[in-house]
Amino acid sequence: MFKGVEGPIYAAITIQKNWRMHKSRVAYTYLRFLMGKATIIQRYFRLYLFQKETKNRVEEITNESLFVWKEMMEEFRRGWPTIKT
């Protein structure tokens, strides 16, 4: 295929070029695989943070509602003698 004086040189260049291309393709495929895994990890971590934030917010709202309820009950207890009569 590669004939002449510079035939072995062209053959070596072609082999090196194809080998480097193959190594680059394998590395790129592995990188895409890892990026896919990293994306999944990030998605689950963001979901975890969102759930944690939502849980804290629900707890905060519940505590606020409970505080308002207790204040209403205390006010009712204070006013019970006048309401009862």
NORWO-V555272 format. One record per backbone hydrogen bond with DSSP energy under -1.0 kcal/mol. NH is the residue of the N-H (numbers start at 1). CO is the residue of the C=O. If there is no record, write none. Layout:
# NORWO-V555272
nh = {NH/NH}
co = {CO/CO}
This chain:
# NORWO-V555272
nh = {10/11/12/13/14/15/16/17/18/19/20/21/22/23/24/25/26/27/28/29/30/31/32/33/34/35/36/37/38/39/40/41/42/43/44/45/46/47/48/49/50/51/52/53/54/55/56/57/58/59/60/61/62/63/64/65/66/67/68/69/70/71/72/73/74/75/76/77/78/79/83/84}
co = {6/7/8/9/10/11/12/13/14/15/16/17/18/19/20/21/22/23/24/25/26/27/28/29/30/31/32/33/34/35/36/37/38/39/40/41/42/43/44/45/46/47/48/49/50/51/52/53/54/55/56/57/58/59/60/61/62/63/64/65/66/67/68/69/70/71/72/73/74/75/79/80}
